[in-house]
Amino acid sequence: MKIRYLGHSCFLFVSETGTRIVTDPYGDVGFRMPAVSADVVTVSHSHYDHNATDAVGGSPVVLSREGEYMCGGVTITAVGSYHDDVRGAKRGKNLIFGLNIDGLKVVHLGDLGEPCTEERAAQLRPADILLIPVGGVYTIDAAGAKAYVDATKPPLVIPMHYGAKGLNIPLAPPSRFLSLFEGAEECGKSELEITKENLPASGTKIIKMERYI
């Protein structure tokens, strides 16, 4: 499976059979969405920086409701959660997507804003790759994200939804999250190829990817 980071909370996943999945495409956030096409687009919630499905080519199927789906050999599960710490009273609901691709379970937390509980962590386990917001303000912050990492213990964690060069949304920089983990890595790459075999054999690895331009 290949992962390309397109910026903000948007990733492109390409399975071994060629199925292409894009998560949370964004509108004008201060920088432009790269040109991308997909078979499937997942939308965690209906805010402009997560639901710009028109920015994705290829006439994809759009998934924006709770449920379980099968698309191009990929099983996708969408579970309801909250965009804030008061059960959605401030910012509404959020979808957590679980993508089972090439034998790997990828969990995309969208704009999760609720603090970690054992009940929520149990829903996420076991995850091989956790894509987690860390910028605070509109989601969990660095400390809140660490609580989820500690509770779920995935082999690989990729932070998203943080303050970045050109972003016009006031979010904290990823350094606050990275500083909480020994050995956290800024890999300098916008694309990774992940298999069961090259996942960390023990512990959790934190990798910050670069935005694809």
C-alpha positions in Angstrom: 0.0 0.0 0.0 1.2 3.5 -0.9 0.4 6.5 1.2 0.7 10.1 -0.1 0.2 13.1 2.2 -1.7 15.8 0.3 -1.8 18.2 3.3 -4.1 19.1 6.2 -6.1 15.8 6.8 -6.0 14.6 3.3 -4.2 11.5 2.2 -4.2 9.3 -0.9 -4.0 5.6 -0.5 -3.3 3.2 -3.4 -3.8 -0.5 -2.8 -1.8 -3.2 -4.5 -4.7 -3.7 -7.0 -4.8 0.0 -7.8 -7.8 1.1 -5.8 -7.4 4.8 -4.9 -8.9 6.3 -1.8 -8.7 10.0 -0.8 -9.5 11.2 2.7 -10.9 14.6 3.7 -10.1 16.7 0.6 -9.9 20.4 1.4 -11.0 23.8 -0.1 -9.1 27.1 0.3 -7.0 26.7 3.4 -4.1 28.9 2.2 -2.6 26.4 -0.1 -4.1 24.4 -3.0 -5.1 20.8 -3.1 -2.8 18.9 -5.4 -4.4 17.4 -8.5 -5.6 13.9 -7.6 -8.2 11.3 -8.8 -9.7 8.5 -6.8 -12.2 5.7 -6.7 -13.4 6.5 -3.2 -13.4 9.7 -1.1 -14.1 9.6 2.6 -15.5 12.8 4.3 -15.3 13.0 8.1 -17.6 16.0 8.4 -19.1 18.8 6.3 -16.6 21.6 6.9 -14.9 23.2 3.9 -11.5 22.0 4.8 -12.6 18.4 4.8 -15.4 18.0 2.3 -14.2 19.5 -1.0 -15.1 16.4 -3.0 -15.2 18.5 -6.2 -11.4 18.8 -6.0 -11.0 15.1 -6.6 -11.2 13.7 -10.1 -12.3 10.4 -11.4 -16.0 10.4 -10.4 -15.3 8.7 -7.0 -17.8 7.2 -4.6 -18.2 9.6 -1.7 -18.6 8.1 1.8 -19.9 10.5 4.4 -22.2 8.4 6.7 -21.7 5.8 9.3 -21.7 2.2 7.9 -19.6 -0.5 6.4 -18.6 -0.5 2.8 -16.7 -2.6 0.3 -15.0 -0.7 -2.5 -12.5 -2.1 -4.9 -11.4 -4.9 -2.6 -11.1 -2.5 0.4 -13.3 -2.7 3.4 -14.2 0.7 4.9 -15.9 1.3 8.2 -17.2 4.7 9.3 -18.0 5.2 13.0 -19.6 8.2 14.6 -17.7 10.4 17.0 -17.6 14.1 18.1 -15.8 17.1 16.8 -15.5 18.6 20.3 -15.4 17.7 23.9 -19.1 18.4 24.6 -20.7 15.6 22.5 -21.0 17.8 19.4 -22.6 20.8 21.0 -20.0 23.2 19.6 -19.0 21.7 16.3 -21.2 18.7 15.6 -20.3 15.1 14.8 -17.2 13.5 13.1 -16.6 10.2 11.4 -13.7 7.9 12.2 -12.8 5.8 9.1 -11.2 2.4 9.3 -9.7 1.3 6.0 -8.6 -2.3 5.6 -6.1 -2.2 2.7 -3.8 -5.0 1.7 -4.0 -6.6 5.1 -3.4 -3.3 7.0 -5.9 -1.5 9.1 -5.6 2.3 8.7 -7.6 4.5 11.1 -8.3 8.1 10.1 -9.6 10.1 13.0 -10.9 13.1 11.0 -11.5 16.1 13.2 -11.8 14.2 16.4 -12.3 16.5 19.3 -13.4 14.2 22.2 -10.9 13.1 24.9 -9.8 9.5 24.8 -11.8 7.0 26.7 -11.3 3.3 27.0 -14.5 2.7 25.1 -13.4 4.8 22.2 -9.9 3.4 22.2 -11.3 -0.2 22.1 -13.2 0.7 18.9 -9.9 1.8 17.3 -7.9 -1.3 18.3 -6.1 -3.0 16.6 -4.9 -0.3 14.2 -1.7 -0.7 12.2 -1.6 3.0 11.1 -3.2 5.8 13.0 -3.7 9.2 11.3 -4.4 11.6 14.1 -5.1 15.4 14.4 -2.7 17.1 16.7 -3.1 20.9 16.1 -5.7 21.6 18.8 -8.2 24.6 18.6 -10.8 22.6 16.6 -9.6 19.1 17.5 -7.7 17.3 20.2 -4.4 18.9 20.9 -0.9 17.3 21.2 -1.5 16.0 24.7 -5.0 14.6 23.7 -3.5 12.9 20.7 -0.8 11.3 22.8 -3.5 9.9 25.0 -5.0 8.1 22.0 -1.6 6.8 20.9 -0.8 5.5 24.4 -4.3 3.8 24.6 -4.2 2.2 21.1 -0.5 1.5 20.7 -0.4 1.3 16.9 2.8 0.4 15.2 2.8 3.6 13.1 1.3 7.0 13.8 1.2 9.9 11.2 0.1 13.3 12.6 -2.2 15.6 10.5 -4.3 18.7 10.9 -1.6 21.0 12.4 -0.1 24.4 11.7 1.8 24.3 8.5 3.5 26.8 6.1 0.8 28.7 4.2 -2.1 27.3 6.2 -4.6 30.1 7.1 -6.2 28.1 10.0 -4.7 28.9 13.4 -3.4 25.5 14.5 -0.5 24.5 16.7 2.6 23.3 15.0 3.4 19.5 14.8 6.5 20.0 16.9 4.4 20.1 20.1 3.1 16.5 19.4 6.5 15.2 18.1 8.2 16.4 21.3 6.1 14.1 23.4 7.7 11.0 21.8 11.3 9.8 21.9 12.5 9.1 18.4 9.7 10.8 16.5 10.8 11.3 13.0 10.3 14.0 10.3 10.9 11.7 7.3 11.0 14.5 4.7 8.9 12.4 2.3 5.4 12.9 1.0 4.9 9.3 0.0 5.5 6.0 1.9 5.1 2.4 0.9 3.9 0.3 3.9 3.5 -3.4 4.2 2.9 -5.7 7.1 6.5 -6.7 6.8 8.0 -3.2 7.2 5.8 -2.0 10.0 7.7 -1.6 13.3 8.0 -5.0 15.0 7.5 -3.5 18.5 6.5 -0.2 20.0 5.1 2.8 18.1 6.9 4.9 15.5 5.8 8.5 14.9 6.5 9.8 11.4 5.6 13.3 10.2 5.2 13.3 6.4 5.8 16.3 4.1 2.9 17.7 2.1 2.9 16.7 -1.5 3.1 19.6 -3.9 
